[in-house]
């Protein structure tokens, strides 16, 4: 891919940010000067909440460091470097290939390197797409694009407001779900065939309770070492390839 595809997409200044929201651009994060209550800034925060955009309140020094124009006016928006897909696009891709859907669902992955690596794994193991939440998670930034090593061009990524609700809707479409957790059944004993969603938890806290309750299987990766967990992207790879192995039978 061309290097310019990786450039960080920052929108600076009050009018520019308001127009970006109103034009329907996907804004991953909004950085706002802490304590600023000016009318235009209040309007921008209202737009951000309407679009479920994560708002971070920061000091002026942080905004000055991020700014490339020197005229941020107390607000900088970080827009998606790549366009998001719809969940329907992912299901359509599976249908076109004549395969049962295989989807990654990521519960609040905050490290862009992990997200990029997981998208790369999803592509290589034949998954039809990745679903991420709008809040408390990294979006499709330049670092994610770089780390995915081109996979972002081929693997659709959808962003949803509520992962639990999305899982319920996908269950109606015939999918069932497995998440990775130390307390689960050994992954080799789980039936991981058919239309499946693989749920990967965040780096620190793992899969959230409500999401875990929606999963049909909780699969444990065998661990023989002296530390207690794998990196999120590595765990995703291990579980994904057990799914691949079972689907190939």
N, C-alpha and C positions, 0 to 999 in steps of 0.2 A: 504494500500500500504506500501511497505518497505520504511524505512526512507531514504535509500541511493538514492531513486528516486528523493528526494528533494534537494540534494546537489547542491549548486551553481556551475555552469559550467564555470569556468574562464580559459582562455588560455592566458599564459604570455610569453613574449619574441618575438622578431622580426621574427625569422624563424618559430616558432610554429604558430604564427598568420597568416603569409603568407601561410603556408601549409594548415591551417584550411580553409582559403578562397578558395584556389585552389582545395581542396578536396571536396568542395561543402557543408561544414558545414553551418548551418544557424546561422549567427552572428547577435544578436539583437542590440548590441551597441559596439562601439569601443572607448576606452579611450586612448587618445594620449597626450603626454607631450606637453603642450602649447609652441609654438615657435620652436619646434624641426623640422629641415629641412633636416635631414640626408637622404641619398639615400634610404636605406631600409624602412624608415618611409614614405617617399614619395610614394614608391611602395605600401605599405600597405594601405595608404589613397586612392590611385587610385583603388585598389581592392575593398575597402569599398564602394566607390562611384559607381563602376560598379555593385555592388550587392545591392545598395540602403540601405546600412547599416548606421544607425545614428552614427555620429562622435561627441564625446564630448572632447573638449580640456580642460585639467585640469593641476593643479600644481603637481610637483613631490611629495609633501606631500600626496596628494590624492591617487596617484598611489601606494605609499609606504603603505598606510593604507589598500588598496584593496589587495595588493600582498600577496600570501601565500608562494611563493618560494623565494622572495627577489631578483629575477632576472628578473624584468619586462622589462628592457631596453627601458623604455619610452612608451610601448604599452601593453594594456590589452584588450582582447576581451571577451565580455560576450555572450556566446552561449546559444541557446535555451535549456532549461532543458527537454523539450519534443519535439517530432518531429511534425512538422506542416503537416496538411492535405492539399489537393487541394480542390478548390471549387467544382469540379466534384465529389469528394468523398462525400461531404455533400448532393448533389442532388441525388446521388446513394443511400445513406442511406434512404432518403425519399421514393425513388422508391421501395426499398426492403421492406419497411414497408407498402407500398400501401397507403401512406398518401400524401396530398399536402404539398410541402416543407414549412417549417417554420424555418427561419434563422435569427439570430441576426447579425446586422452589427454595429460595434462600431467605432464611429468617434473620434479617438485620446484620448482614455482613458489612462491616465498617471499613475494612482494609481494602483499598483499591487493587493492591497486588493479588490479594486472595480472590477478589471478584474476577479479575482478568484471568487468573489461572483456572478458575472454575468454569468460566465461559469456554476457555480453550479445551478443557477436559470434556465439557458437554458436547462440543463439536466433534472431537475425536472419537467419542464413544457412541456417536450416532443419536444423541438426544435431539429432540425436535425444537427445543427452546428452553429459555430460562425465565423464571418469574421472580421479580424482586419487589419489596415493599417500598412505598413512597417515603415513609418516615423512618428515622433512625437507621439509615443504611446509605452506603455510598451509591452514587449513580454512575452513568456511563461517562466518566471523565477521561481526559487524555491518558492518564496513567493506566486506567483499566484497558483502554484501547491498545496501548503498547504491550501490556502484559499478556493480552489475549493472543498476541502474535498473529493477527489477521482473522481470528475466529469470529470477531464481532461483525465482519462483513457477511458471514454465512449463517450465524446462529442468532435467531431473533430473541430479543430480550424485552419482556413486557413489564411494565411497572403498575402495580395495583395498590389501591388504598387499604384494602383489608385482606390479608393472606388467608385468614380463617374462612371468610366468606367466599373467596375464590376457590378454596379447596372444596367447600360445600357444593358450589356450582359445578366443579369438575367431577365430583362424585356422581352427580346426576348424569354426566356424560360418560360414565363407565370407568373413570379412573379410580384407583385406590392408592394409598400413600404409605411410604415407609420413611422413617427418620432414623438417623444414627444416634445412639445413646449407649453409654456404658452399661446401663441397667437392662438392656434389651436381650432378646433371643440372639444367639450366635447367628451371624448373617447367613452362614451356609445352610442353616436349618429353615430359613424363611423362603417362602415361595415368592420370588421376585419377577415372575413372568406376567405377561399381559399388559394392559394399559396402566402405566405407573407414574407416580410423581415421587421423586426423591427429594426429601426435605433435609436441608443442611442448616445447622444452627450457627449462631454467631460465635466469634472467636472466644469471647469471655464466658458467656452464660449458657451456650448451647441452644437447643430448641426450646422455645417458650412453652409454658404449660398448656395453654389453650390450643396451640398448634399440635403439640404432642398428643393431646387427647383426640384430635381429629385423625391421627394416623392409624392405619390398620395394622401396621407392624412397627415395632421398635427393634432395630437391628444393631447388634453389638459387633464391633470389629475386634478380633482377638488381639490382645496386647501382651507381649512377653517381656517388655523392658522395665526400666526403673522409674519412668515418668508416666503420668496418668492420662495423657491425651495427645491426639494428633492435631496438627495444623488443620484448619477448616478445609482448605483446598485439597490437602492430601487425603483427608477423610472422605471428601466428595469423590475423589478419584478411586479410592479403594472400593467404596460401596457401588459406584457406577459400574465398575468393571465386573463386579459380582453379578449385577443386573445383566450386563452384556453376556457374561458366560452362560447364565441361565436362559437368556433369550436365544442363544445360538444352538441350544440343544434341539 
